[in-house]
Amino acid sequence: MGANELSALLWHERKLLDLVIFKLTEEQLLLTAGHSRWLPHATAEVEAAMNLLQDASLAVAVEVSAVAEEWGVSGEPSLGDLAAAAPAPWGEILNSHRAALSSQTAQAKTVKETNENFLRAASRATQETLASLRPDAGTYDSHGVAGPATGSSASLFDTKI
């Protein structure tokens, strides 16, 4: 393997990050359009894309270690560390990949957080709607018979027998 393979893996990881952003954006469009029926499908697609990205990230980490060893970089360097120690033109290429990955990751995080805010708002609205549909809770008299809520406070002993 080597630097060429590492660069190819980084391109693949960038494409997968784009896919994740696309799937998160699809999910967001469904949320904003109120098409909750399709949310489970969209969420499954986001998860599948995330699994592919995780596998790609692992492959990149393995290749970073191999290239670091080839270039005499000790320890477990980050992509930035490897770029700093890289011979020309690899330092610039790796820094370019690192900057793009960082930007894409920030974009994915922003879309994900927006989706979570939409979901929290929808959940709150649903809870409020359900709460308004519930009939007032009744009370029980001394014989265990449920009666309508009276609006008065409950007492331990029923004195109206």
C-alpha positions in Angstrom: 0.0 0.0 0.0 1.2 3.6 0.4 0.3 7.2 0.0 -1.6 6.7 -3.3 -3.8 4.1 -1.6 -4.3 6.3 1.4 -5.4 9.2 -0.8 -7.8 6.9 -2.6 -9.3 5.8 0.7 -9.6 9.4 1.8 -11.5 10.2 -1.4 -13.8 7.3 -0.7 -14.4 8.5 2.9 -15.2 11.9 1.5 -17.8 10.5 -0.9 -19.4 8.5 1.9 -19.5 11.7 4.1 -21.3 13.3 1.2 -23.7 10.4 1.1 -24.4 10.8 4.9 -25.1 14.5 4.4 -27.4 13.7 1.5 -29.3 11.1 3.6 -29.6 13.5 6.6 -30.9 16.2 4.2 -33.5 13.8 2.8 -34.5 13.0 6.4 -34.8 16.7 7.1 -36.9 17.3 4.0 -39.3 14.6 5.2 -39.5 16.1 8.6 -40.2 19.6 7.3 -42.8 18.3 4.9 -44.5 16.3 7.6 -44.1 13.0 5.9 -43.4 11.1 9.1 -44.5 7.8 7.4 -41.2 7.7 5.6 -38.9 8.6 8.5 -38.1 5.0 9.5 -36.9 4.4 5.9 -34.8 7.6 5.9 -33.3 6.8 9.3 -32.4 3.3 8.1 -30.6 4.8 5.1 -28.7 7.3 7.3 -27.6 4.4 9.5 -26.6 2.3 6.6 -24.5 5.2 5.2 -23.0 5.8 8.7 -22.0 2.1 8.8 -20.3 2.4 5.4 -18.5 5.5 6.6 -17.4 3.8 9.8 -15.9 0.9 7.8 -14.1 3.4 5.5 -12.7 5.3 8.5 -11.3 2.1 9.9 -9.6 1.4 6.6 -8.2 4.9 6.5 -6.8 4.5 10.1 -5.1 1.2 9.1 -3.6 2.8 6.0 -2.5 5.9 8.0 -0.6 3.6 10.3 1.1 1.8 7.4 2.1 5.0 5.7 3.3 6.4 9.0 5.6 3.4 9.4 6.8 3.7 5.8 7.7 7.4 6.4 9.2 6.8 9.8 6.5 8.5 11.8 6.3 7.0 15.3 3.2 6.3 17.4 -0.4 6.6 16.1 -0.3 9.8 14.2 -3.4 11.7 13.1 -3.9 12.7 9.5 -2.6 16.1 10.4 0.5 14.7 12.0 1.1 12.5 9.0 0.7 15.4 6.6 3.2 17.5 8.6 5.8 14.7 8.3 4.9 13.8 4.6 7.3 14.3 1.7 6.2 16.7 -1.0 3.6 16.7 -2.5 1.8 14.5 0.0 1.7 17.0 2.8 -0.4 19.3 0.8 -2.6 16.5 -0.5 -3.2 15.1 2.9 -3.9 18.5 4.4 -6.4 19.1 1.6 -8.2 15.9 2.4 -8.2 16.7 6.1 -9.7 20.2 5.6 -12.4 18.7 3.3 -13.2 16.0 5.8 -13.4 18.5 8.6 -15.7 20.7 6.7 -18.0 17.8 5.7 -18.1 16.5 9.3 -19.2 19.9 10.5 -21.9 20.1 7.9 -23.2 16.6 8.7 -23.3 17.6 12.4 -25.2 20.7 11.7 -27.9 18.9 9.6 -28.1 16.1 12.2 -28.6 18.7 15.0 -31.3 20.5 13.0 -33.1 17.1 12.4 -32.9 16.4 16.2 -34.5 19.8 16.9 -37.3 19.1 14.4 -37.9 15.7 16.1 -37.9 17.3 19.6 -40.4 19.9 18.4 -42.6 17.3 16.8 -42.5 15.1 19.9 -43.5 18.1 22.1 -46.3 19.1 19.8 -47.6 15.5 19.8 -47.4 15.3 23.6 -49.3 18.6 23.9 -52.0 17.5 21.5 -52.4 14.1 23.3 -52.6 15.9 26.6 -55.3 18.2 25.4 -57.4 15.2 24.2 -57.4 13.4 27.5 -60.6 13.8 29.5 -60.2 15.2 33.0 -59.5 12.6 35.5 -62.5 11.8 37.7 -62.4 11.0 41.4 -63.7 8.1 43.4 -66.3 8.4 46.2 -66.4 6.5 49.4 -68.0 3.5 47.6 -65.3 3.3 44.9 -67.5 4.7 42.2 -65.8 7.0 39.7 -67.3 10.4 39.4 -66.6 13.4 37.2 -63.9 15.8 38.2 -65.4 18.6 40.3 -62.6 21.1 40.2 -62.4 21.1 44.0 -59.5 19.6 45.8 -59.7 16.0 46.9 -60.0 15.2 50.6 -59.0 12.1 52.4 -62.5 11.5 53.9 -65.7 11.9 51.9 -68.0 13.8 54.3 -70.9 13.9 51.9 -72.3 10.4 52.5 
